[in-house]
Amino acid sequence: MEYWIESLPTAGAGFVIVGGFMLLTITVGYLVDRFASREVRMAHNDLAGFILAVIGVVYAVLLAFVTIGVWERYQQAEERSFDEGTKLAVIYRDADRFPQSHELRATVRAYTEAVIADEWPLMRHGGQSPKADALLERVDSIVRALPVAGPGQQDVHAEMLEAVNSAQSDRDTRLSEDSTGIDPLLWVVLVSGAVITVGFTFLFGFRHSLMQQLMTGSLGLLIAMVMFLTVALNYPYRGNISVPPEAFHSAIRTFDAIGP
């Protein structure tokens, strides 16, 4: 279900989640108001208000916790991609100190272009690029095989080794973030909490049914929008709201500025 929603355009996914939840809320509210005794519900409004306040606070804390966690994970994924791009630029720049600079720079550029053109589209569906993986391993092999002729080259070589190790670690983290999201059990708790919170408002009695529809509908709209945001950001590299490959485009521009 979640994968199907991610495949939809942003507006379409929002319509399915927000519109569907709103339609369900209004429909159930209408049925309760029509078939349940309004007088009985109005007689218990005061006591129901205290209980709803507790339910609302508990669910708000849970929803905020999950949403903030997903947003922070999205930001960390974006930062990781720029870290990887920066390390590639370091390798490309330092390669000038060694005779094998042309081969190394060509391989680093090929890897960066493969990430943009091949791996990023695959990541939107939870995949990864064997081509990019092979090219990064080739970069690692070339860097480790570079001949070190003196203390100056030794320091540069150590920096390049650290950079290629960091780039590999950043890529592994990027791929793992694209394959793991919110635990299914937590989704069950979130959806159940939304149903309980909104459903509890149906126990209130209003003199005018329109006011009840507006109030319960507004609560349902707010919860649905936050749920949509959580779904959209759950996987940082999937769907239409995802981390773009701007870090690697920036690395390509750096390569062009340094030269072949």
PAMIZA-603688 format. One record per residue (C-alpha): residue number from 1; residue in three letters; chain; x, z, y. Coordinates in nm, 4 decimals, decimal comma, always signed. Example, Ala and Ser with C-alpha at 12.3 -4.5 7.8 and 13.67 -1.06 7.14 Angstrom:
+-----+------+------+----------+----------+----------+
: pos : code : unit :       c1 :       c3 :       c2 :
+-----+------+------+----------+----------+----------+
:   1 :  ala :    A :  +1,2300 :  +0,7800 :  -0,4500 :
:   2 :  ser :    A :  +1,3670 :  +0,7140 :  -0,1060 :
+-----+------+------+----------+----------+----------+
END
This chain:
+-----+------+------+----------+----------+----------+
: pos : code : unit :       c1 :       c3 :       c2 :
+-----+------+------+----------+----------+----------+
:   1 :  met :    A :  +0,0000 :  +0,0000 :  +0,0000 :
:   2 :  glu :    A :  +0,2742 :  +0,0971 :  +0,2429 :
:   3 :  tyr :    A :  +0,4723 :  -0,2196 :  +0,1678 :
:   4 :  trp :    A :  +0,1625 :  -0,4304 :  +0,2322 :
:   5 :  ile :    A :  +0,1081 :  -0,2629 :  +0,5686 :
:   6 :  glu :    A :  +0,4736 :  -0,3207 :  +0,6632 :
:   7 :  ser :    A :  +0,4334 :  -0,6917 :  +0,5891 :
:   8 :  leu :    A :  +0,1577 :  -0,7210 :  +0,8504 :
:   9 :  pro :    A :  +0,2216 :  -0,7935 :  +1,2189 :
:  10 :  thr :    A :  +0,2420 :  -0,4831 :  +1,4362 :
:  11 :  ala :    A :  -0,1046 :  -0,5387 :  +1,5833 :
:  12 :  gly :    A :  -0,2495 :  -0,6040 :  +1,2375 :
:  13 :  ala :    A :  -0,0952 :  -0,2893 :  +1,0886 :
:  14 :  gly :    A :  -0,2225 :  -0,0860 :  +1,3828 :
:  15 :  phe :    A :  -0,5704 :  -0,2301 :  +1,3393 :
:  16 :  val :    A :  -0,5738 :  -0,1455 :  +0,9675 :
:  17 :  ile :    A :  -0,4530 :  +0,2140 :  +1,0080 :
:  18 :  val :    A :  -0,6059 :  +0,3153 :  +1,3410 :
:  19 :  gly :    A :  -0,9182 :  +0,1009 :  +1,3147 :
:  20 :  gly :    A :  -0,9814 :  +0,1962 :  +0,9536 :
:  21 :  phe :    A :  -0,9461 :  +0,5677 :  +1,0177 :
:  22 :  met :    A :  -1,1643 :  +0,5465 :  +1,3279 :
:  23 :  leu :    A :  -1,4353 :  +0,3539 :  +1,1414 :
:  24 :  leu :    A :  -1,4313 :  +0,6084 :  +0,8603 :
:  25 :  thr :    A :  -1,4486 :  +0,8985 :  +1,1077 :
:  26 :  ile :    A :  -1,7406 :  +0,7573 :  +1,3049 :
:  27 :  thr :    A :  -1,9318 :  +0,6522 :  +0,9922 :
:  28 :  val :    A :  -1,9002 :  +0,9901 :  +0,8208 :
:  29 :  gly :    A :  -1,9839 :  +1,1687 :  +1,1452 :
:  30 :  tyr :    A :  -2,2985 :  +0,9613 :  +1,1843 :
:  31 :  leu :    A :  -2,4096 :  +1,0318 :  +0,8275 :
:  32 :  val :    A :  -2,3467 :  +1,4076 :  +0,8613 :
:  33 :  asp :    A :  -2,5323 :  +1,4214 :  +1,1920 :
:  34 :  arg :    A :  -2,8275 :  +1,2349 :  +1,0434 :
:  35 :  phe :    A :  -2,8688 :  +1,4171 :  +0,7151 :
:  36 :  ala :    A :  -2,7284 :  +1,7675 :  +0,7815 :
:  37 :  ser :    A :  -2,9296 :  +2,0210 :  +0,9795 :
:  38 :  arg :    A :  -2,8138 :  +2,0217 :  +1,3414 :
:  39 :  glu :    A :  -2,9627 :  +2,3659 :  +1,4051 :
:  40 :  val :    A :  -2,7679 :  +2,5228 :  +1,1187 :
:  41 :  arg :    A :  -2,4451 :  +2,3699 :  +1,2424 :
:  42 :  met :    A :  -2,5066 :  +2,4758 :  +1,6031 :
:  43 :  ala :    A :  -2,5671 :  +2,8342 :  +1,4914 :
:  44 :  his :    A :  -2,2099 :  +2,8571 :  +1,3596 :
:  45 :  asn :    A :  -2,0256 :  +2,6740 :  +1,6374 :
:  46 :  asp :    A :  -1,8455 :  +2,9860 :  +1,7663 :
:  47 :  leu :    A :  -1,7063 :  +3,0922 :  +1,4286 :
:  48 :  ala :    A :  -1,6218 :  +2,7349 :  +1,3296 :
:  49 :  gly :    A :  -1,4290 :  +2,6976 :  +1,6562 :
:  50 :  phe :    A :  -1,1858 :  +2,9773 :  +1,5655 :
:  51 :  ile :    A :  -1,1219 :  +2,8323 :  +1,2210 :
:  52 :  leu :    A :  -1,0736 :  +2,4801 :  +1,3590 :
:  53 :  ala :    A :  -0,8203 :  +2,6144 :  +1,6092 :
:  54 :  val :    A :  -0,6080 :  +2,7540 :  +1,3237 :
:  55 :  ile :    A :  -0,6432 :  +2,4355 :  +1,1170 :
:  56 :  gly :    A :  -0,5547 :  +2,2225 :  +1,4186 :
:  57 :  val :    A :  -0,2413 :  +2,4205 :  +1,4974 :
:  58 :  val :    A :  -0,1167 :  +2,4121 :  +1,1379 :
:  59 :  tyr :    A :  -0,1750 :  +2,0394 :  +1,1060 :
:  60 :  ala :    A :  -0,0285 :  +1,9657 :  +1,4500 :
:  61 :  val :    A :  +0,2928 :  +2,1453 :  +1,3549 :
:  62 :  leu :    A :  +0,3158 :  +1,9538 :  +1,0262 :
:  63 :  leu :    A :  +0,2415 :  +1,6193 :  +1,1913 :
:  64 :  ala :    A :  +0,4901 :  +1,6824 :  +1,4715 :
:  65 :  phe :    A :  +0,7579 :  +1,7890 :  +1,2230 :
:  66 :  val :    A :  +0,7223 :  +1,4697 :  +1,0195 :
:  67 :  thr :    A :  +0,6927 :  +1,2378 :  +1,3202 :
:  68 :  ile :    A :  +0,9957 :  +1,3824 :  +1,4990 :
:  69 :  gly :    A :  +1,1951 :  +1,3664 :  +1,1753 :
:  70 :  val :    A :  +1,1068 :  +0,9989 :  +1,1271 :
:  71 :  trp :    A :  +1,1915 :  +0,9183 :  +1,4907 :
:  72 :  glu :    A :  +1,5283 :  +1,0953 :  +1,4694 :
:  73 :  arg :    A :  +1,6042 :  +0,9069 :  +1,1474 :
:  74 :  tyr :    A :  +1,5237 :  +0,5793 :  +1,3229 :
:  75 :  gln :    A :  +1,7604 :  +0,6657 :  +1,6100 :
:  76 :  gln :    A :  +2,0352 :  +0,7686 :  +1,3680 :
:  77 :  ala :    A :  +1,9963 :  +0,4376 :  +1,1841 :
:  78 :  glu :    A :  +2,0407 :  +0,2504 :  +1,5116 :
:  79 :  glu :    A :  +2,3483 :  +0,4566 :  +1,5976 :
:  80 :  arg :    A :  +2,4922 :  +0,3937 :  +1,2513 :
:  81 :  ser :    A :  +2,4598 :  +0,0188 :  +1,2941 :
:  82 :  phe :    A :  +2,6545 :  +0,0361 :  +1,6222 :
:  83 :  asp :    A :  +2,9180 :  +0,2543 :  +1,4560 :
:  84 :  glu :    A :  +2,9612 :  -0,0105 :  +1,1876 :
:  85 :  gly :    A :  +2,9864 :  -0,2866 :  +1,4466 :
:  86 :  thr :    A :  +3,2454 :  -0,0871 :  +1,6423 :
:  87 :  lys :    A :  +3,4613 :  -0,0361 :  +1,3323 :
:  88 :  leu :    A :  +3,4506 :  -0,4074 :  +1,2585 :
:  89 :  ala :    A :  +3,5713 :  -0,4763 :  +1,6129 :
:  90 :  val :    A :  +3,8594 :  -0,2304 :  +1,5610 :
:  91 :  ile :    A :  +3,9692 :  -0,4116 :  +1,2431 :
:  92 :  tyr :    A :  +3,9386 :  -0,7501 :  +1,4132 :
:  93 :  arg :    A :  +4,1414 :  -0,6373 :  +1,7158 :
:  94 :  asp :    A :  +4,4178 :  -0,4608 :  +1,5210 :
:  95 :  ala :    A :  +4,4607 :  -0,7543 :  +1,2819 :
:  96 :  asp :    A :  +4,6725 :  -0,9237 :  +1,5478 :
:  97 :  arg :    A :  +4,9647 :  -0,6963 :  +1,4538 :
:  98 :  phe :    A :  +4,9997 :  -0,8519 :  +1,1082 :
:  99 :  pro :    A :  +5,0881 :  -1,2021 :  +0,9799 :
: 100 :  gln :    A :  +4,7610 :  -1,2193 :  +0,7806 :
: 101 :  ser :    A :  +4,5547 :  -1,1828 :  +1,0993 :
: 102 :  his :    A :  +4,3873 :  -1,5243 :  +1,0695 :
: 103 :  glu :    A :  +4,2519 :  -1,4612 :  +0,7183 :
: 104 :  leu :    A :  +4,1466 :  -1,1055 :  +0,7983 :
: 105 :  arg :    A :  +3,9706 :  -1,1994 :  +1,1199 :
: 106 :  ala :    A :  +3,7946 :  -1,4904 :  +0,9530 :
: 107 :  thr :    A :  +3,6694 :  -1,2591 :  +0,6761 :
: 108 :  val :    A :  +3,5530 :  -0,9904 :  +0,9213 :
: 109 :  arg :    A :  +3,3652 :  -1,2538 :  +1,1214 :
: 110 :  ala :    A :  +3,2134 :  -1,4011 :  +0,8049 :
: 111 :  tyr :    A :  +3,0937 :  -1,0565 :  +0,6977 :
: 112 :  thr :    A :  +2,9399 :  -0,9864 :  +1,0377 :
: 113 :  glu :    A :  +2,7612 :  -1,3218 :  +1,0387 :
: 114 :  ala :    A :  +2,6405 :  -1,2612 :  +0,6809 :
: 115 :  val :    A :  +2,4910 :  -0,9257 :  +0,7838 :
: 116 :  ile :    A :  +2,2991 :  -1,0941 :  +1,0680 :
: 117 :  ala :    A :  +2,1859 :  -1,4094 :  +0,8892 :
: 118 :  asp :    A :  +2,1576 :  -1,2960 :  +0,5287 :
: 119 :  glu :    A :  +2,1404 :  -0,9185 :  +0,4877 :
: 120 :  trp :    A :  +1,9168 :  -0,8241 :  +0,7808 :
: 121 :  pro :    A :  +1,6239 :  -1,0449 :  +0,6693 :
: 122 :  leu :    A :  +1,6596 :  -0,9054 :  +0,3166 :
: 123 :  met :    A :  +1,6605 :  -0,5475 :  +0,4486 :
: 124 :  arg :    A :  +1,3196 :  -0,6073 :  +0,6062 :
: 125 :  his :    A :  +1,1888 :  -0,6106 :  +0,2480 :
: 126 :  gly :    A :  +1,4162 :  -0,3403 :  +0,1065 :
: 127 :  gly :    A :  +1,6896 :  -0,5734 :  -0,0229 :
: 128 :  gln :    A :  +2,0602 :  -0,6203 :  +0,0406 :
: 129 :  ser :    A :  +2,3036 :  -0,9119 :  +0,0453 :
: 130 :  pro :    A :  +2,5535 :  -0,9623 :  -0,2400 :
: 131 :  lys :    A :  +2,7352 :  -1,2042 :  -0,0107 :
: 132 :  ala :    A :  +2,7850 :  -0,9400 :  +0,2575 :
: 133 :  asp :    A :  +2,8906 :  -0,6875 :  -0,0033 :
: 134 :  ala :    A :  +3,1555 :  -0,9239 :  -0,1442 :
: 135 :  leu :    A :  +3,2881 :  -1,0070 :  +0,2025 :
: 136 :  leu :    A :  +3,3252 :  -0,6420 :  +0,3003 :
: 137 :  glu :    A :  +3,5102 :  -0,5731 :  -0,0244 :
: 138 :  arg :    A :  +3,7350 :  -0,8674 :  +0,0605 :
: 139 :  val :    A :  +3,8047 :  -0,7164 :  +0,4027 :
: 140 :  asp :    A :  +3,8982 :  -0,3895 :  +0,2330 :
: 141 :  ser :    A :  +4,1329 :  -0,5671 :  -0,0107 :
: 142 :  ile :    A :  +4,3091 :  -0,7582 :  +0,2665 :
: 143 :  val :    A :  +4,3569 :  -0,4480 :  +0,4814 :
: 144 :  arg :    A :  +4,4985 :  -0,2447 :  +0,1915 :
: 145 :  ala :    A :  +4,7398 :  -0,5259 :  +0,1002 :
: 146 :  leu :    A :  +4,8829 :  -0,5683 :  +0,4516 :
: 147 :  pro :    A :  +5,2623 :  -0,5256 :  +0,4578 :
: 148 :  val :    A :  +5,3751 :  -0,2409 :  +0,6850 :
: 149 :  ala :    A :  +5,7134 :  -0,3126 :  +0,8480 :
: 150 :  gly :    A :  +5,7667 :  -0,0124 :  +1,0718 :
: 151 :  pro :    A :  +5,6205 :  +0,3047 :  +1,2298 :
: 152 :  gly :    A :  +5,4218 :  +0,1032 :  +1,4840 :
: 153 :  gln :    A :  +5,2493 :  -0,1046 :  +1,2189 :
: 154 :  gln :    A :  +5,2037 :  +0,2058 :  +1,0044 :
: 155 :  asp :    A :  +4,9915 :  +0,3731 :  +1,2736 :
: 156 :  val :    A :  +4,7863 :  +0,0569 :  +1,3250 :
: 157 :  his :    A :  +4,7425 :  +0,0152 :  +0,9498 :
: 158 :  ala :    A :  +4,6218 :  +0,3738 :  +0,9154 :
: 159 :  glu :    A :  +4,3680 :  +0,3118 :  +1,1920 :
: 160 :  met :    A :  +4,2472 :  -0,0040 :  +1,0184 :
: 161 :  leu :    A :  +4,2124 :  +0,1774 :  +0,6862 :
: 162 :  glu :    A :  +4,0045 :  +0,4450 :  +0,8535 :
: 163 :  ala :    A :  +3,7931 :  +0,1779 :  +1,0230 :
: 164 :  val :    A :  +3,7230 :  -0,0156 :  +0,7031 :
: 165 :  asn :    A :  +3,6364 :  +0,3059 :  +0,5164 :
: 166 :  ser :    A :  +3,3994 :  +0,4039 :  +0,7966 :
: 167 :  ala :    A :  +3,2409 :  +0,0571 :  +0,7967 :
: 168 :  gln :    A :  +3,1795 :  +0,0808 :  +0,4218 :
: 169 :  ser :    A :  +3,0311 :  +0,4279 :  +0,4605 :
: 170 :  asp :    A :  +2,8072 :  +0,3110 :  +0,7460 :
: 171 :  arg :    A :  +2,6855 :  +0,0164 :  +0,5378 :
: 172 :  asp :    A :  +2,6113 :  +0,2408 :  +0,2388 :
: 173 :  thr :    A :  +2,4154 :  +0,4753 :  +0,4648 :
: 174 :  arg :    A :  +2,2308 :  +0,1821 :  +0,6206 :
: 175 :  leu :    A :  +2,1250 :  +0,0539 :  +0,2792 :
: 176 :  ser :    A :  +2,0234 :  +0,3994 :  +0,1554 :
: 177 :  glu :    A :  +1,8115 :  +0,4575 :  +0,4667 :
: 178 :  asp :    A :  +1,6371 :  +0,1288 :  +0,3955 :
: 179 :  ser :    A :  +1,5471 :  +0,2329 :  +0,0410 :
: 180 :  thr :    A :  +1,4222 :  +0,5882 :  +0,0969 :
: 181 :  gly :    A :  +1,1349 :  +0,7064 :  +0,3119 :
: 182 :  ile :    A :  +0,8905 :  +0,9940 :  +0,3313 :
: 183 :  asp :    A :  +0,8274 :  +1,1530 :  -0,0074 :
: 184 :  pro :    A :  +0,4890 :  +1,0491 :  -0,1581 :
: 185 :  leu :    A :  +0,3902 :  +1,4159 :  -0,1907 :
: 186 :  leu :    A :  +0,4347 :  +1,4591 :  +0,1835 :
: 187 :  trp :    A :  +0,2121 :  +1,1579 :  +0,2448 :
: 188 :  val :    A :  -0,0559 :  +1,3244 :  +0,0311 :
: 189 :  val :    A :  -0,0277 :  +1,6396 :  +0,2433 :
: 190 :  leu :    A :  -0,0406 :  +1,4426 :  +0,5705 :
: 191 :  val :    A :  -0,3459 :  +1,2384 :  +0,4728 :
: 192 :  ser :    A :  -0,5233 :  +1,5404 :  +0,3232 :
: 193 :  gly :    A :  -0,4540 :  +1,7385 :  +0,6388 :
: 194 :  ala :    A :  -0,5965 :  +1,4589 :  +0,8535 :
: 195 :  val :    A :  -0,9123 :  +1,4443 :  +0,6418 :
: 196 :  ile :    A :  -0,9573 :  +1,8244 :  +0,6527 :
: 197 :  thr :    A :  -0,8925 :  +1,8487 :  +1,0273 :
: 198 :  val :    A :  -1,1270 :  +1,5676 :  +1,1245 :
: 199 :  gly :    A :  -1,3807 :  +1,6602 :  +0,8562 :
: 200 :  phe :    A :  -1,4045 :  +2,0147 :  +0,9875 :
: 201 :  thr :    A :  -1,5329 :  +1,8833 :  +1,3208 :
: 202 :  phe :    A :  -1,8404 :  +1,7508 :  +1,1406 :
: 203 :  leu :    A :  -1,9493 :  +2,1115 :  +1,0864 :
: 204 :  phe :    A :  -2,0126 :  +2,1520 :  +1,4596 :
: 205 :  gly :    A :  -2,3590 :  +2,0913 :  +1,5949 :
: 206 :  phe :    A :  -2,4073 :  +1,8992 :  +1,9228 :
: 207 :  arg :    A :  -2,7304 :  +1,8565 :  +2,1167 :
: 208 :  his :    A :  -2,6476 :  +1,4891 :  +2,1683 :
: 209 :  ser :    A :  -2,5016 :  +1,2929 :  +1,8760 :
: 210 :  leu :    A :  -2,3152 :  +1,0610 :  +2,1144 :
: 211 :  met :    A :  -2,1035 :  +1,3511 :  +2,2372 :
: 212 :  gln :    A :  -2,0158 :  +1,4433 :  +1,8801 :
: 213 :  gln :    A :  -1,9150 :  +1,0850 :  +1,8033 :
: 214 :  leu :    A :  -1,6968 :  +1,0699 :  +2,1158 :
: 215 :  met :    A :  -1,5207 :  +1,4003 :  +2,0470 :
: 216 :  thr :    A :  -1,4616 :  +1,3516 :  +1,6751 :
: 217 :  gly :    A :  -1,3710 :  +0,9877 :  +1,7356 :
: 218 :  ser :    A :  -1,1112 :  +1,0862 :  +1,9962 :
: 219 :  leu :    A :  -0,9534 :  +1,3344 :  +1,7560 :
: 220 :  gly :    A :  -0,9514 :  +1,0733 :  +1,4804 :
: 221 :  leu :    A :  -0,7951 :  +0,8180 :  +1,7181 :
: 222 :  leu :    A :  -0,5145 :  +1,0541 :  +1,8154 :
: 223 :  ile :    A :  -0,4302 :  +1,1452 :  +1,4547 :
: 224 :  ala :    A :  -0,4494 :  +0,7803 :  +1,3446 :
: 225 :  met :    A :  -0,2099 :  +0,6675 :  +1,6199 :
: 226 :  val :    A :  +0,0487 :  +0,9280 :  +1,5205 :
: 227 :  met :    A :  +0,0087 :  +0,8325 :  +1,1551 :
: 228 :  phe :    A :  +0,0592 :  +0,4669 :  +1,2473 :
: 229 :  leu :    A :  +0,3770 :  +0,5561 :  +1,4366 :
: 230 :  thr :    A :  +0,5016 :  +0,7464 :  +1,1308 :
: 231 :  val :    A :  +0,4319 :  +0,4538 :  +0,8975 :
: 232 :  ala :    A :  +0,5931 :  +0,2050 :  +1,1377 :
: 233 :  leu :    A :  +0,9166 :  +0,4055 :  +1,1701 :
: 234 :  asn :    A :  +0,9325 :  +0,5386 :  +0,8130 :
: 235 :  tyr :    A :  +1,1835 :  +0,2725 :  +0,7032 :
: 236 :  pro :    A :  +1,4197 :  +0,2004 :  +0,9977 :
: 237 :  tyr :    A :  +1,5061 :  -0,1545 :  +0,8897 :
: 238 :  arg :    A :  +1,1723 :  -0,2707 :  +0,7485 :
: 239 :  gly :    A :  +0,8609 :  -0,4146 :  +0,9027 :
: 240 :  asn :    A :  +0,8168 :  -0,5449 :  +1,2547 :
: 241 :  ile :    A :  +0,9144 :  -0,2200 :  +1,4265 :
: 242 :  ser :    A :  +1,2709 :  -0,1951 :  +1,2968 :
: 243 :  val :    A :  +1,6304 :  -0,1597 :  +1,4084 :
: 244 :  pro :    A :  +1,7532 :  -0,5034 :  +1,5262 :
: 245 :  pro :    A :  +2,1015 :  -0,6388 :  +1,4379 :
: 246 :  glu :    A :  +2,2103 :  -0,6114 :  +1,8015 :
: 247 :  ala :    A :  +2,5199 :  -0,4093 :  +1,7044 :
: 248 :  phe :    A :  +2,6520 :  -0,7020 :  +1,5013 :
: 249 :  his :    A :  +2,5686 :  -0,9559 :  +1,7709 :
: 250 :  ser :    A :  +2,7702 :  -0,7339 :  +2,0044 :
: 251 :  ala :    A :  +3,0573 :  -0,7357 :  +1,7539 :
: 252 :  ile :    A :  +3,0486 :  -1,1180 :  +1,7447 :
: 253 :  arg :    A :  +3,0724 :  -1,1262 :  +2,1242 :
: 254 :  thr :    A :  +3,3740 :  -0,8938 :  +2,1034 :
: 255 :  phe :    A :  +3,5374 :  -1,1257 :  +1,8472 :
: 256 :  asp :    A :  +3,4833 :  -1,4207 :  +2,0782 :
: 257 :  ala :    A :  +3,6383 :  -1,2332 :  +2,3677 :
: 258 :  ile :    A :  +3,9462 :  -1,1386 :  +2,1616 :
: 259 :  gly :    A :  +3,9945 :  -1,4865 :  +2,0247 :
: 260 :  pro :    A :  +4,0486 :  -1,6368 :  +1,6771 :
+-----+------+------+----------+----------+----------+
END
